[in-house]
Amino acid sequence: MKRLREQLDAIVPLKKTYFDEARKRLDKMAIPKGSLGRLEEFAQRIVAITGKLNTEIKQKTVVVFAGDHGVVEEGVSAFPQEVTKQMVYNFLKGGAGINVLARHVGARVLVVDIGVASDLEPEEGLLLRKVAKGTRNMSKGPAMSREEALNALLMGINIAYDLKAKGVDIIGTGDMGIGNTKPSSAITAVLTKREIEEVTGRGTGINDKMLNNKVKVIKDSIKLNQPDSSDPIDVLAKVGGFEIAGIAGLIIGAAVNRIPLVVDGFISTAAALVAVSLKKVINEYIFAAHKSQEKGHRIILEWLGQEPILDLSLRLGEGTGAALGMGMIEAGVKILSEVSTFDDAGVKESIS
């Protein structure tokens, strides 16, 4: 807990002067002021996060955390648990949705086994950082011990440091874990103080009967474990998941290292909810990639006060939305660095 506290203490608010300097440069460019809308906003935020007016995005990485969940024993998922392992190998082969979209925007995909229920063989592009072989069934007791939750958080923080050392300019979050919308809904309900029905959706496409069971299982889990909403680590441990904890740690580590971070969909944003609940200023360092079809995702975005970059009715996860969001952010940075000024272009400025 001491190291986590040190990391949180190191995160400071973004300086307004960086926003102002970027705005001055944008206003000199041979375009009407503000005409590129949110692309200009993205550029300003990147400058403020990195502390560099002359900034570039050369290395992009989407980090996909994988973990399993004991709660799938309750029949609340459309797919069997074995799919987590199978999808990890599909990521490594380059055949998943995230691989296609990452290639599209020129990003690397890094997969982290932080809690897959079965053993995985070492492969290029895979980090073996397993805390345990899946969480326990949260409807029968805590999903993790507090120590396990902290270990998973620190794994994510350490990965952010490693990416910084390798020169990564921007990070996207991704997830893989059959059953992980259940803990994400539970975390959301507890930390935002909303009703379970308001934050629980169909995940990978379950029917009405399974949805009703899903809501009941989440309610029973919260009632049994009594997670303390004033203690995000307690919430994470009792009704969370290893991949959610890993993503939360990655978000914290990225903020410490001043690396812009693009949060994907519901599971990743539940992790952001945990991180921001630990320290509010972390919210300044993250970009919300998109608004998914999951009800709980929209509630977290509202709680964070984050306006998503895209709204494409996505609900896949894996980091797919984050990859697309990175492309939009990079476009904003290129506007700042590549558009000519009025003077350079020989164009008269507006008379107003």
Buried (B, 14 or more C-beta within 10 A) or exposed (E): EEEBEEBBEEBEEBEEEBBEBBBEBBBBBBBEBEEBEEBBBBBBBBBBBBEEEEBBBEBBBBBBBBBBBBBBBBEBBBBEBEBBBEBBBBBBEEEBBBBEBBEEBBBBBBBBBBBBBEEBEEEEEBBBBBBBBBBBBBBBEBBBBBEBBBBBBBBBBBBBBEBBEEEBBBBBBBBBBBBBBBBBBBBBBBBBEBEBBBBBBBBBEBEEEBBEBBBBBBBBBBEBBEBEEEBBBBBBBBBBBBBBBBBBBBBBBBBBBBBBBBBBBBBBBBBBBBBBBBBEEBBBBBBBBBBBBBBBBBBBBEBBEBEBBBEBEBBBBBBBBBBBBBBBBBBBBBBBBEBEEBEEEEEEEEEE
